[in-house]
Amino acid sequence: MTAIVLGIDSSTQSVKVEARRLDTGEVVASGTARHPVTTPPVSEQDPRAWWDALVAATRSLGEVRRDVVAVSVAGQQHGCVILDERGDPVRAAKLWNDTTSAPDAAALVERFGADTWARRTGSVPVASFTISKLAWVAAHEPEALQRATRVMLPHDYLTWRLTGEHVTDRGDASGSGWYDPVSDRTVDEFLAAAVGDWPGALPTVLGPTEAAGRITAEAAAELELPDGVIVGPGTGDNMGAALGLGLRAGDVAVSLGTSGVVFAVSSNPTHDPSGAVAGFASATGAFLPLVCTLNATKVTDTVARWLGTDAPGLGALAMDAVDDPGPTMLVPYFDGERTPNLPDATGTFHGLTNATTREQLALAAHDGVLCSVLYGVEAIRSVGATIDGRTFLVGGGSRSVAYRQRCADLLGRPVTVPSTDETVAAGSAVQAAAVVSGDEIDTVTDRWRLGTGTVVEPACDATERRRHYAAISG
């Protein structure tokens, strides 16, 4: 028998499962199943659809399922799942990109002050955070909150369906808004401000390699997995991606997917009262300062549709305009924005003239998304994190030749596109391997040779484009 671990990535659009050898990390099978997708400002999903997708994706793996010894889940951050006493969802889960709770977040910040939030939890709540969504439920659907007996994050829900245990990890908990990742404690007064004296239970926070439990007989039967499979604590998707890249202190990752994210590994906690940098915990016991934007590849998908092409076609058009970009630039706030905190903002093309070409529009779309996201690199530096190591580009956008090259050009430094496309699933597999083997997480990532890939060098100096973007978006 060759021992197999499963790494699960539960995102806003689908569930992906990778089966890897425990000893070498080799991917021996993978499966994907989609679930219904919603669009902001109201972005909600039935969490039971995530489980159905997980079942379908896992069953598609084939005979390797019989050799599975451990599994772990990395899921979309921040969503709010509330269950009744029978374990059924009280209502649809509000997702990270649901912006209806923006007023609730603002009220929470006003009550205690941004400095206090940053100092106590590492972050300042915005509409994305779980505590903001829980406050929205308390204010708008109090009868739903009264029926709820427990709250959890999206990855916690799948871990709960696997094990029956109501647990989380410090990485995902650090994005809830009620947890202090430095002291590893709940900030009770923040939670009370959101929900009053609601007696519901929060998930127990586990350590990086502490098992959540073993798979239940019912879950094993549905997934067609062996009895007794060990389940890791899981984590948030960004923390999982950091594991899948083998990030070390000083490395930075730029992720282009539904959202745009920049995160780095830091040995020390960070606190940013401005709210731009979230002072999250990592899935390894360190910290993961992170900047997130709501708008990334969906923007270029939309512009491609306007121009009668697809994403690769738009990328080809963009690269044709590199030598003559013109003054056109896009501020890509199509779904409102989280960083900066502008939930009601809209996107804007600047510098349009009668001479503007399709190619220049395509380049403006790519550069606008990247400039918006890359602001995060400087923001993370500004709160004291050292970024002097490697730069990785991950997410669906990393498959785009235009996004790859323009990221290197705009940053003015080499960018590594990792060999594995599924860094989140890889990271959750790393965690599963560490839990079942007893090895340190770094030992697993080194043995599996994670973090290698294609290096893209800058082809031109695009610093003026970043200055132009800063001037029009400020």
LOSE-389965 format. One line per 4 residues: their letters; for each residue x, y, z of C-alpha. Coordinates in nm, 4 decimals, always signed. Last residue first. Layout:
a = X Y Z  ...
//
This chain:
gsia = -0.6107 +5.7868 -0.5004  -0.7179 +5.5894 -0.8056  -0.6018 +5.8351 -1.0722  -0.2612 +5.9206 -0.9231
ayhr = -0.1822 +5.5687 -0.8026  -0.2576 +5.4296 -1.1480  -0.0204 +5.6765 -1.3119  +0.2530 +5.5923 -1.0610
rret = +0.2024 +5.2216 -1.1356  +0.2214 +5.2881 -1.5107  +0.5407 +5.4885 -1.4582  +0.6988 +5.1883 -1.2868
adca = +0.6551 +4.9782 -1.6009  +1.0242 +4.9302 -1.6832  +1.0443 +4.6538 -1.9430  +1.0860 +4.2774 -1.9822
pevv = +1.0839 +4.1864 -1.6116  +1.1920 +3.8232 -1.5589  +0.9460 +3.5332 -1.5329  +1.0699 +3.2324 -1.3332
tgtg = +0.8863 +2.9042 -1.3965  +0.8364 +2.6793 -1.0940  +0.9617 +2.5493 -0.7616  +0.7845 +2.6292 -0.4350
lrwr = +0.7133 +2.2722 -0.3240  +0.9908 +2.0139 -0.3305  +0.7773 +1.7432 -0.1625  +1.0473 +1.6704 +0.0917
dtvt = +1.0947 +2.0423 +0.1594  +0.7201 +2.0990 +0.2025  +0.6942 +1.7991 +0.4369  +0.9876 +1.9021 +0.6552
died = +0.8528 +2.2569 +0.6729  +0.5236 +2.1186 +0.8109  +0.7051 +1.9298 +1.0872  +0.6605 +1.5536 +1.0735
gsvv = +0.4076 +1.3629 +1.2876  +0.3122 +1.1497 +0.9899  -0.0684 +1.1849 +1.0030  -0.0779 +1.5545 +1.0938
aaaq = +0.2122 +1.6551 +0.8705  +0.0635 +1.4760 +0.5701  -0.2797 +1.6335 +0.6235  -0.1176 +1.9761 +0.6485
vasg = +0.0778 +1.9230 +0.3281  -0.2429 +1.8063 +0.1569  -0.4093 +2.1309 +0.2680  -0.1234 +2.3185 +0.1088
aavt = -0.1414 +2.1281 -0.2188  -0.5154 +2.1963 -0.2398  -0.4444 +2.5671 -0.1927  -0.1510 +2.5628 -0.4365
edts = -0.3541 +2.4087 -0.7177  -0.1638 +2.5078 -1.0299  +0.1526 +2.3255 -0.9250  +0.4753 +2.4216 -1.1007
pvtv = +0.4822 +2.7569 -0.9291  +0.4908 +3.0857 -1.1261  +0.7976 +3.2653 -0.9949  +0.8214 +3.6414 -1.0432
prgl = +1.1445 +3.8292 -1.1071  +1.1512 +4.1968 -1.0025  +1.0363 +4.5342 -1.1407  +0.6973 +4.4994 -0.9758
ldac = +0.5093 +4.6382 -1.2767  +0.7159 +4.4404 -1.5259  +0.7036 +4.1134 -1.3277  +0.3248 +4.1405 -1.2868
rqry = +0.2963 +4.2464 -1.6519  +0.4689 +3.9309 -1.7665  +0.2617 +3.6863 -1.5645  -0.0713 +3.8683 -1.6145
avsr = -0.0171 +3.8796 -1.9909  +0.0886 +3.5148 -2.0189  -0.2244 +3.4156 -1.8276  -0.1964 +3.0956 -1.6214
sggg = -0.1143 +3.3056 -1.3130  -0.4629 +3.4553 -1.3352  -0.6160 +3.1332 -1.2053  -0.4306 +3.1649 -0.8784
vlft = -0.0607 +3.2062 -0.8092  +0.2239 +3.4520 -0.8708  +0.5207 +3.4023 -0.6386  +0.7801 +3.6568 -0.5244
rgdi = +1.0950 +3.5254 -0.3538  +1.2700 +3.6814 -0.0577  +1.3227 +4.0366 +0.0661  +0.9798 +4.1258 +0.2010
tagv = +1.0264 +4.2186 +0.5668  +0.7032 +4.2922 +0.7547  +0.6982 +4.6218 +0.9416  +0.3543 +4.7659 +0.8740
sria = +0.4752 +4.9620 +0.5689  +0.6180 +4.6512 +0.4025  +0.2696 +4.4977 +0.3950  +0.1284 +4.8146 +0.2353
evgy = +0.4054 +4.8178 -0.0248  +0.3212 +4.4659 -0.1398  -0.0530 +4.5298 -0.1131  -0.0469 +4.8047 -0.3716
lvsc = +0.0257 +4.5119 -0.6008  -0.3459 +4.4233 -0.6120  -0.4709 +4.7564 -0.7479  -0.1746 +4.7838 -0.9825
lvgd = -0.2413 +4.4298 -1.1069  -0.6108 +4.4842 -1.1775  -0.5429 +4.8156 -1.3518  -0.2535 +4.6684 -1.5496
haal = -0.4680 +4.3856 -1.6871  -0.7617 +4.6119 -1.7762  -0.5387 +4.8886 -1.9135  -0.3630 +4.6334 -2.1345
alqe = -0.6952 +4.5219 -2.2839  -0.8114 +4.8790 -2.3358  -0.4792 +4.9577 -2.5044  -0.5214 +4.6610 -2.7395
rtta = -0.8763 +4.7617 -2.8265  -0.7364 +5.1002 -2.9282  -0.7718 +5.4498 -2.7824  -0.7338 +5.7155 -3.0552
ntlg = -1.0738 +5.8735 -2.9950  -0.9592 +5.9249 -2.6371  -1.0008 +5.7409 -2.3070  -0.7670 +5.8512 -2.0294
hftg = -0.9461 +5.6885 -1.7392  -1.1713 +5.3796 -1.7406  -1.3786 +5.3546 -1.4233  -1.5062 +5.0708 -1.2058
tadp = -1.7707 +5.1198 -0.9387  -1.7548 +5.1991 -0.5671  -2.0265 +5.1035 -0.3160  -1.8110 +4.8809 -0.0920
lnpt = -1.5223 +5.1315 -0.0850  -1.2751 +5.0047 +0.1774  -0.9509 +5.0505 -0.0152  -0.9006 +4.7601 -0.0133
regd = -1.2488 +4.6015 +0.0089  -1.3899 +4.7283 -0.3165  -1.7198 +4.7629 -0.4985  -1.7884 +4.4809 -0.7416
fypv = -1.6493 +4.6513 -1.0561  -1.3761 +4.8421 -0.8699  -1.1237 +4.8019 -1.1529  -0.9649 +5.1479 -1.1884
lmtp = -0.8726 +5.1096 -1.5548  -0.5976 +5.2951 -1.7352  -0.5722 +5.4640 -2.0752  -0.2887 +5.7137 -2.1292
gpdd = -0.1310 +5.5280 -2.4229  +0.0053 +5.1760 -2.3810  +0.2351 +5.1894 -2.6866  +0.5148 +4.9331 -2.6417
vadm = +0.2970 +4.7115 -2.4192  -0.0032 +4.7315 -2.6545  +0.0386 +4.3953 -2.8324  +0.0714 +4.2266 -2.4923
alag = -0.2783 +4.3442 -2.4030  -0.4351 +4.2026 -2.7189  -0.2823 +3.8621 -2.6443  -0.4151 +3.8767 -2.2882
lgpa = -0.7625 +3.9672 -2.4155  -0.7542 +3.6619 -2.6409  -0.6459 +3.4395 -2.3537  -0.9380 +3.5724 -2.1427
dtgl = -1.2007 +3.5455 -2.4165  -1.3007 +3.7744 -2.7032  -1.5820 +4.0053 -2.8109  -1.4424 +4.3249 -2.6629
wrav = -1.7131 +4.3495 -2.3978  -1.6638 +3.9819 -2.3121  -1.2903 +4.0373 -2.2667  -1.3672 +4.3335 -2.0395
tdtv = -1.5806 +4.1051 -1.8222  -1.3187 +3.8300 -1.8029  -1.0596 +4.0990 -1.7250  -1.2682 +4.2146 -1.4301
ktan = -1.3532 +3.8624 -1.3110  -0.9768 +3.8088 -1.2928  -0.9267 +4.0530 -1.0044  -1.1677 +4.2637 -0.8013
ltcv = -1.2493 +4.2156 -0.4338  -0.9062 +4.3226 -0.3111  -0.7175 +4.1543 -0.0282  -0.4057 +4.2555 +0.1641
lplf = -0.2425 +4.0019 +0.3915  -0.0032 +3.9796 +0.6837  +0.0454 +3.6049 +0.7461  +0.1788 +3.5204 +1.0910
agta = +0.3666 +3.2223 +1.2365  +0.2249 +2.9018 +1.3902  +0.2257 +2.7065 +1.0632  -0.1229 +2.7782 +0.9267
safg = -0.0501 +3.1506 +0.9230  -0.2066 +3.4110 +1.1499  -0.3717 +3.7178 +1.0032  -0.2769 +4.0813 +1.0476
avag = -0.5019 +4.2206 +0.7762  -0.3303 +4.5060 +0.5940  -0.5416 +4.7926 +0.4594  -0.7337 +4.8375 +0.7843
spdh = -0.5842 +5.1796 +0.8583  -0.5164 +5.0569 +1.2130  -0.2547 +4.8140 +1.0784  -0.1174 +4.5577 +1.3238
tpns = +0.1460 +4.2976 +1.2376  +0.2490 +3.9832 +1.4261  +0.6121 +3.8686 +1.4066  +0.7737 +3.5809 +1.2184
svaf = +0.6164 +3.7054 +0.8965  +0.5034 +3.5104 +0.5920  +0.3714 +3.7276 +0.3114  +0.0339 +3.7847 +0.1498
vvgs = -0.1027 +3.9663 -0.1538  -0.4552 +3.8866 -0.2677  -0.6752 +3.9645 -0.5653  -1.0236 +3.8165 -0.5541
tgls = -1.1975 +3.5863 -0.7987  -0.8450 +3.4705 -0.8753  -0.5109 +3.6458 -0.8887  -0.2821 +3.5615 -0.5977
vavd = +0.0400 +3.7506 -0.5295  +0.2713 +3.5681 -0.2907  +0.5539 +3.7129 -0.0822  +0.8629 +3.5509 +0.0662
garl = +1.0428 +3.7199 +0.3569  +0.9754 +3.4444 +0.6114  +0.9332 +3.1151 +0.4276  +0.6633 +3.0102 +0.1839
glgl = +0.6458 +2.6406 +0.0926  +0.4137 +2.7268 -0.1928  +0.1437 +2.4822 -0.0850  +0.1706 +2.6019 +0.2743
aagm = +0.1196 +2.9652 +0.1671  -0.1727 +2.8509 -0.0486  -0.3332 +2.6890 +0.2560  -0.3028 +3.0125 +0.4530
ndgt = -0.4730 +3.1906 +0.1650  -0.7477 +2.9281 +0.1481  -0.8244 +2.9363 +0.5183  -0.7307 +2.6409 +0.7366
gpgv = -0.7874 +2.2712 +0.7994  -0.7558 +2.1051 +1.1405  -0.6432 +1.7751 +0.9861  -0.8713 +1.4728 +0.9425
ivgd = -0.7414 +1.1198 +1.0074  -0.9059 +0.8409 +0.8054  -1.0642 +0.5880 +1.0428  -1.2833 +0.4030 +0.7956
plel = -1.1659 +0.3919 +0.4353  -1.3062 +0.6398 +0.1814  -1.6139 +0.6077 -0.0404  -1.7025 +0.9740 +0.0147
eaaa = -2.0553 +0.8927 +0.1295  -1.9469 +0.5828 +0.3231  -1.6569 +0.7622 +0.4899  -1.8896 +1.0466 +0.5889
eati = -2.1341 +0.8069 +0.7588  -1.8585 +0.6107 +0.9323  -1.7154 +0.9335 +1.0700  -1.3744 +1.0585 +0.9604
rgaa = -1.1247 +1.0836 +1.2397  -1.0553 +1.3840 +1.4588  -0.9606 +1.7485 +1.4209  -0.5960 +1.6436 +1.4315
etpg = -0.3452 +1.8934 +1.5708  -0.0773 +1.9878 +1.3186  -0.1252 +2.3664 +1.3051  -0.2924 +2.3987 +1.6500
lvtp = -0.6663 +2.3801 +1.7008  -0.9193 +2.6558 +1.7750  -1.2496 +2.5278 +1.9155  -1.5400 +2.6529 +1.7040
lagp = -1.7703 +2.9181 +1.8511  -2.0858 +2.8118 +2.0322  -2.4201 +2.9908 +2.0491  -2.5349 +3.1697 +2.3647
wdgv = -2.6341 +3.4996 +2.1979  -2.5849 +3.7685 +2.4655  -2.5433 +4.0541 +2.2185  -2.4561 +3.9414 +1.8666
aaal = -2.1995 +4.1839 +1.7222  -2.1028 +4.3828 +2.0310  -2.0917 +4.0557 +2.2271  -1.8366 +3.9174 +1.9803
fedv = -1.6147 +4.2215 +2.0239  -1.6475 +4.2069 +2.4028  -1.5492 +3.8408 +2.4079  -1.2178 +3.8770 +2.2273
trds = -1.1536 +3.5048 +2.1838  -0.8040 +3.3925 +2.2742  -0.4908 +3.2695 +2.0977  -0.2836 +3.5474 +2.2640
vpdy = -0.1237 +3.6588 +1.9363  -0.3960 +3.5369 +1.6983  -0.6680 +3.7350 +1.8842  -1.0070 +3.6013 +1.7696
wgsg = -1.3423 +3.7789 +1.7277  -1.2893 +3.9340 +1.3834  -1.3162 +3.6021 +1.1969  -1.0013 +3.6356 +0.9906
sadg = -0.7682 +3.5095 +1.2644  -0.9923 +3.2041 +1.3011  -0.8854 +3.0928 +0.9510  -0.5184 +3.0794 +1.0495
rdtv = -0.5773 +2.9804 +1.4141  -0.7503 +2.6585 +1.3124  -1.1156 +2.5547 +1.3323  -1.3274 +2.3069 +1.5282
hegt = -1.6852 +2.1842 +1.5735  -1.6234 +1.8091 +1.5463  -1.8676 +1.5768 +1.3648  -1.5711 +1.4411 +1.1724
lrwt = -1.6178 +1.4901 +0.7971  -1.9272 +1.7123 +0.8114  -1.7555 +1.9195 +1.0810  -1.4409 +1.9521 +0.8686
lydh = -1.6654 +2.0661 +0.5826  -1.8314 +2.3266 +0.8030  -1.4991 +2.4393 +0.9476  -1.3733 +2.5169 +0.5967
plmv = -1.6664 +2.7560 +0.5508  -1.6288 +2.9344 +0.8859  -1.8354 +2.8363 +1.1867  -2.1235 +2.9416 +1.4075
rtar = -2.3111 +2.7218 +1.6524  -2.6542 +2.6967 +1.8147  -2.8584 +2.8966 +1.5646  -3.2360 +2.9256 +1.6153
qlae = -3.2064 +3.2617 +1.7898  -2.9767 +3.3845 +1.5116  -3.2417 +3.3072 +1.2529  -3.5054 +3.4941 +1.4577
peha = -3.2721 +3.7929 +1.4730  -3.2687 +3.8220 +1.0930  -3.1696 +4.1823 +1.0136  -2.9650 +4.2983 +1.3133
avwa = -2.8320 +3.9649 +1.4402  -2.7751 +3.8401 +1.0844  -2.5828 +4.1579 +0.9994  -2.3740 +4.1222 +1.3187
lksi = -2.2822 +3.7690 +1.2098  -2.1794 +3.9089 +0.8729  -1.9561 +4.1696 +1.0349  -1.8057 +3.9061 +1.2658
tfsa = -1.7252 +3.6865 +0.9671  -1.5156 +3.9535 +0.7979  -1.5780 +4.0588 +0.4370  -1.7759 +4.3746 +0.5197
vpvs = -1.4711 +4.5252 +0.6870  -1.3244 +4.4561 +1.0287  -0.9898 +4.6111 +1.1320  -0.7149 +4.3526 +1.1720
gtrr = -0.4550 +4.2156 +1.4147  -0.7238 +4.1020 +1.6590  -0.6650 +4.3113 +1.9735  -0.4259 +4.5796 +1.8422
awtd = -0.5972 +4.6226 +1.5068  -0.9431 +4.6351 +1.6669  -0.8283 +4.8823 +1.9303  -0.6652 +5.1128 +1.6751
agfr = -0.9749 +5.1030 +1.4533  -1.2015 +5.2331 +1.7289  -1.4266 +5.0389 +1.9654  -1.7788 +5.1429 +1.8639
evla = -1.6823 +5.2999 +1.5326  -1.5242 +4.9762 +1.4115  -1.8351 +4.7770 +1.4989  -2.0611 +5.0316 +1.3296
aadp = -1.8498 +5.0278 +1.0129  -1.8657 +4.6484 +0.9986  -2.2444 +4.6577 +1.0332  -2.2690 +4.9188 +0.7583
astt = -2.0560 +4.6967 +0.5261  -2.2688 +4.3872 +0.5953  -2.4292 +4.3898 +0.2498  -2.0863 +4.3439 +0.0893
dnwl = -2.1000 +3.9682 +0.0222  -1.7514 +3.8889 -0.1107  -1.6467 +3.6850 +0.1971  -1.9574 +3.4674 +0.1737
kaar = -2.2850 +3.4735 +0.3692  -2.3881 +3.1155 +0.4290  -2.7508 +3.0386 +0.3454  -2.9819 +3.0166 +0.6443
vpdg = -3.0273 +2.8082 +0.9578  -2.7936 +2.5448 +0.8160  -2.8731 +2.2004 +0.9602  -2.6721 +2.0579 +1.2498
redl = -2.9748 +1.9371 +1.4479  -2.9275 +2.2160 +1.7053  -2.9273 +2.4803 +1.4319  -2.6311 +2.5794 +1.2170
ivcg = -2.4728 +2.9144 +1.1274  -2.2141 +2.9502 +0.8521  -2.0467 +3.2892 +0.8025  -1.7854 +3.3243 +0.5305
hqqg = -1.4494 +3.4718 +0.6289  -1.2060 +3.2680 +0.4218  -1.2676 +3.0330 +0.1312  -1.1623 +2.6858 +0.2323
avsv = -0.8624 +2.4656 +0.3065  -0.9660 +2.1141 +0.4071  -0.7544 +1.8242 +0.5329  -0.7378 +1.4523 +0.4634
avvd = -0.5475 +1.1547 +0.6017  -0.4855 +0.7834 +0.5398  -0.6178 +0.7394 +0.1860  -0.5252 +0.4043 +0.0299
rrve = -0.8790 +0.2997 -0.0747  -0.9349 +0.6359 -0.2425  -0.6575 +0.5617 -0.4925  -0.9140 +0.3464 -0.6773
glsr = -1.0816 +0.6381 -0.8531  -1.0519 +1.0067 -0.7753  -1.4013 +1.0859 -0.9047  -1.5584 +0.9915 -0.5710
taav = -1.3686 +1.2750 -0.4066  -1.4962 +1.5410 -0.6477  -1.8581 +1.4261 -0.6170  -1.8496 +1.4066 -0.2368
ladw = -1.6780 +1.7448 -0.2095  -1.9359 +1.8992 -0.4443  -2.2208 +1.7635 -0.2297  -2.0456 +1.8976 +0.0801
warp = -2.0063 +2.2425 -0.0747  -2.3740 +2.2376 -0.1798  -2.4664 +2.1745 +0.1848  -2.3113 +2.5122 +0.2592
dqes = -2.6033 +2.6826 +0.0799  -2.4407 +2.9844 -0.0803  -2.4648 +3.3609 -0.0389  -2.3275 +3.6638 -0.2234
vppt = -2.5573 +3.9675 -0.2011  -2.3489 +4.2632 -0.3282  -2.2128 +4.0582 -0.4953  -2.2672 +3.7666 -0.7377
tvph = -2.3544 +3.4062 -0.6603  -2.2014 +3.0783 -0.7722  -2.3711 +2.7370 -0.7583  -2.1362 +2.4382 -0.7050
ratg = -1.8613 +2.2937 -0.9184  -1.6946 +1.9571 -0.8815  -1.3238 +1.8896 -0.9244  -1.1101 +1.5770 -0.8978
savv = -0.7440 +1.4915 -0.8776  -0.5297 +1.1804 -0.8926  -0.1709 +1.0647 -0.8322  -0.0133 +1.3983 -0.7390
egtd = +0.3381 +1.3226 -0.6145  +0.3971 +1.4488 -0.2610  +0.6920 +1.2127 -0.2179  +0.6160 +1.0074 +0.0963
lrra = +0.2468 +1.0777 +0.1551  +0.1567 +1.0294 -0.2081  -0.0866 +1.2939 -0.3176  -0.4611 +1.2919 -0.3947
evkv = -0.5844 +1.6390 -0.4892  -0.9434 +1.7509 -0.4341  -1.1059 +2.0591 -0.5816  -1.4370 +2.2043 -0.4641
sqts = -1.5961 +2.4722 -0.6784  -1.6901 +2.8359 -0.7309  -1.6398 +3.0250 -0.4043  -1.3568 +2.7912 -0.3091
sdig = -1.3265 +2.4601 -0.1229  -0.9704 +2.3372 -0.1763  -0.9180 +1.9851 -0.0411  -0.5875 +1.8029 +0.0033
lvia = -0.6127 +1.4254 +0.0240  -0.3336 +1.2079 +0.1608  -0.2272 +0.8729 +0.0144  -0.0244 +0.5886 +0.1683
tm = +0.1180 +0.3506 -0.0919  +0.0000 +0.0000 +0.0000
//
